[in-house]
Amino acid sequence: MGTLEGRSAIVTGGATGLGRAFVQALAGQGADVTFCDLVAETQDIAAEIASAAQAQAGEGRAGKVQGIVADVSKLDDLKRLTDAATSAFSGVDLLVNNAGRWRQTPVTDAYDKAVADWDYIMDTNLMGVLLLSRLCVPLLIERGGGDIVNISTYYVLPAKSPGTNSPDTDLYNASKWALNGFTQAWSRSLADHSIRVNALCMGAVDTAMLRGLWDGDPPQDLAATWMQPEQIATLLLDLLADGRSGENIGAWVGEPVQLGPRKPAHRTVTG
Ligand SMILES: NC(=O)c1ccc[n+]([C@@H]2O[C@H](COP(=O)([O-])OP(=O)(O)OC[C@H]3O[C@@H](n4cnc5c(N)ncnc54)[C@H](O)[C@@H]3O)[C@@H](O)[C@H]2O)c1
């Protein structure tokens, strides 16, 4: 029997990359998963992930997977997403805020571009997290507790990542730093409802987002060492099993991808 059997999960940006690996790993452990993405083929992708999850579950029962076309920055889309999860799987126990965008935004750019970039990045990376989490919190409380996992980046763990804030992605960096605020505040304010809130903060992972930086042709040394989405998905499962809250969990290229010991409260932000 999978460790997540009977649980209902929502994953944003689940059609590809890290999100897809999260959906498959959760379903492989028996969770019923509703994911959203911008791409039109979400239903076909859901069927592919469900069959991969069943292969992974072997003799066990993989969870069901449904894919919804929804933009996390649009409240009506998010209401459809949560409605789909609650009507198909009678509630929500777990939210993975994974959908994220990245774009070069040099501070010397023209004002108009900067404003357009702000909307492009913040609407997904921050507003989407805010809106969907606000919708899900009452649903998690209804189930007696659960988990919210925000997908961040190792940039926010300066104690171990000196100088890694890329200079030309100020808005992306700011969006991920701001996620810290959500993670830290929510972990405290939701503790009485048995809702745990953490963030996964990775270095380079082999996905379309990162390959896009080099037009699909990444430097060989990086391509030989970067992490795979499945490793981060296993880290997510470990985190859910562990039950800690309020932590930024780091994962670095060239190091074992593992949860590590629990951090004292005053060190959860800096890693
Ligand atoms: N790949 C890395 O090295 C890396 C490292 C640290 C953090 N991250 C974070 O991990 C998350 C996933 O990144 P990835 O590398 O898998 O990216 P990706 O671009 O490969 O996949 C992101 C998915 O999210 C979807 N998406 C984007 N905007 C959306 C929106 N508004 N509504 C719904 N879906 C939307 C995309 O269509 C895509 O399917 C992001 O939050 C990213 O910032 C990635």
The ligand as a Gaussian input file, in Angstrom:
#p B3LYP/6-31G(d) Opt

LIG

0 1
 N       14.800000      23.621000     -13.211000
 C       15.512000      24.167000     -12.244000
 O       16.750000      24.113000     -12.252000
 C       14.823000      24.833000     -11.080000
 C       15.620000      25.173000      -9.970000
 C       15.028000      25.793000      -8.873000
 C       13.671000      26.032000      -8.890000
 N       12.908000      25.699000      -9.977000
 C       11.471000      25.964000      -9.896000
 O       10.772000      24.759000     -10.116000
 C        9.487000      25.034000     -10.660000
 C        9.284000      24.177000     -11.899000
 O       10.297000      24.523000     -12.825000
 P       10.706000      23.617000     -14.071000
 O       12.185000      23.726000     -14.198000
 O       10.057000      22.279000     -14.005000
 O       10.043000      24.508000     -15.218000
 P        9.382000      24.108000     -16.622000
 O        9.304000      25.391000     -17.383000
 O       10.102000      22.973000     -17.227000
 O        7.909000      23.663000     -16.181000
 C        7.019000      24.599000     -15.598000
 C        5.588000      24.206000     -15.945000
 O        4.737000      25.201000     -15.346000
 C        3.762000      25.601000     -16.305000
 N        3.323000      26.967000     -16.026000
 C        4.035000      28.122000     -16.165000
 N        3.274000      29.177000     -15.854000
 C        2.057000      28.691000     -15.479000
 C        0.838000      29.300000     -15.062000
 N        0.700000      30.637000     -14.965000
 N       -0.218000      28.498000     -14.764000
 C       -0.095000      27.152000     -14.865000
 N        1.027000      26.520000     -15.286000
 C        2.085000      27.284000     -15.592000
 C        4.490000      25.492000     -17.649000
 O        3.567000      25.390000     -18.737000
 C        5.311000      24.225000     -17.457000
 O        4.600000      23.060000     -17.817000
 C        9.450000      26.539000     -10.922000
 O        8.786000      27.197000      -9.864000
 C       10.923000      26.928000     -10.931000
 O       11.119000      28.274000     -10.573000
 C       13.472000      25.104000     -11.056000

